[in-house]
Amino acid sequence: MKWQLYGFFVFWFGVGALITMFFSLFCPDNILLQAIVFLVSSVILLFLTKPLVDRFTRKDKKLETNAYSIIGKKGLVIQDINNTFGVGQIKIANEVWSAKTEDDTIIEKGTEINVVRIDGVKAVVEPIVVNSKITN
């Protein structure tokens, strides 16, 4: 990223030098004026194109990949999850994922789960506890 930024500066200084070259055809003897044209044109080009460059080089944009896009989503256990035997599968939005639990609890088939994080190629899940209302 740092080298791209340097390339950005060098490119516009080169364009500023080209503008100065064309200007020097009309005023070949005035070096001070040519230097001013170079500096002014280069700085103007830098400031005019900075918003465009920022749009393409922003770091705060984070693209969620398929695996990380399921974090926080709810799913259904389609094969018992048992860390001891290394088995367990869940289904989220018509996709089947291997799963495990954080604390080695066994989650039975048909249980609704929430994906906590991704660990390697497995989704780390926890069962969704439904608060039931106790009536007398």
N, C-alpha and C positions, 0 to 999 in steps of 0.2 A: 504494500500500500504506500509506503514511504517513497519508493522509486517512482510510482505513478504520479505522485504529487510533484516530484522534481521534474519529471517529463512534462507535466502541465506547465510549469514555469518556463522551461527551456523552449517549449513550442511557441508560446506567446512572445518570448523575447526574440525568437527567430522571425515571427511575423512582424514584430516591431522593427527589426532590422531591415526587412524587405520594404516596409513603408518608408523607412529612412533612406533606403537606396533610391527609391523613386523620387523622393523629395530632393535628394542630392543632385539629381539630373538638372533641376531648376536652380539650385543654389549650391554649386560645388565648392565654393571657397569658404563658406561659413560653417566651421566645425562645431562651434558652440550651438548654433541653431539646429544642426543635425543631431547633436546629443540630446537636446531638449525634445525634438520630435521623437527620437527613439524612446526616451523615458516616458513621455506622456502617452504615446501610442501603446507601449507595453503595459503600463499601469491601467489604462482605460480598458484594454482587452482583458486583463486579469480580472478586474472588478465586474465587467459585464458578463463574463462567462463563469464566474464562481458559483452562482446559484445552479447553473446547469451541471457543473461538475459535482456539486454537493448532492444533487439528486441521484447521480449514478454511483457515488462512492459512500453513501451513508452506511454506517456500521450498525445502527440501531434496528435496522430491518432484520428480523430473524425469521427465516423460512423453516417452518416445522416440517420435518420429514415424516414419512408414514409412521414410523415407530413412535416418535415423540408426539405425534398428533393425537394419540389415544390416551395420553396422560390426563386424568381427571374425568374420563368418560366412564359410563356405566356399561356393564355387559352381563353375560350369563355364563355360568360354568357349564360346559358340555361334557367334561370328563373330570372326575374327582381330582382335586389338587392336593398332592401329597409330596412334600419336599423330600421326605425320607427316600421314597422310591423314584423321585425325579419325574413325576408324571403330573399332568394337569393341563387342561385346555379351556380357553374361554372363547366366547364369540361376541364380537363388537361390530355392529354395522355390517353384518354378513361377512366378516373376516374372522378367521380362526387364528388364535394366538396361543403359543405355549405360555404357561403361567406358573407362578410360584407365590408363596406367601412370605411376608416379612418375618413372622414369628413362628414358623413351622407348624401352624395350625392346619388341620385338614378341613378343606371346604368341599362340601358334597355337590354333586351334579344337580343343577337346577337352581342353585343359589345365585342371587343377584350380587354382583361385585362392583367395586370401584377400582380403577387402575391408579396406583399411587406413583409409580415410576417405572422406568425401563432398566433392567439389569442384564447387560449383554443382549441376548436374543429373547429373553423372557420378560413378560409383563409381571411386575410385582403388584399383587392385588390384595384387597381387604374386603371382607363381606360387608354388605350394606345392612346395617341393623335398623330394622323398622321399629320405631317407637310405638308400642301398642298402648292403647288407652285402657286402663283397668277400671271396670265398672263394678259396682256392688250389687 
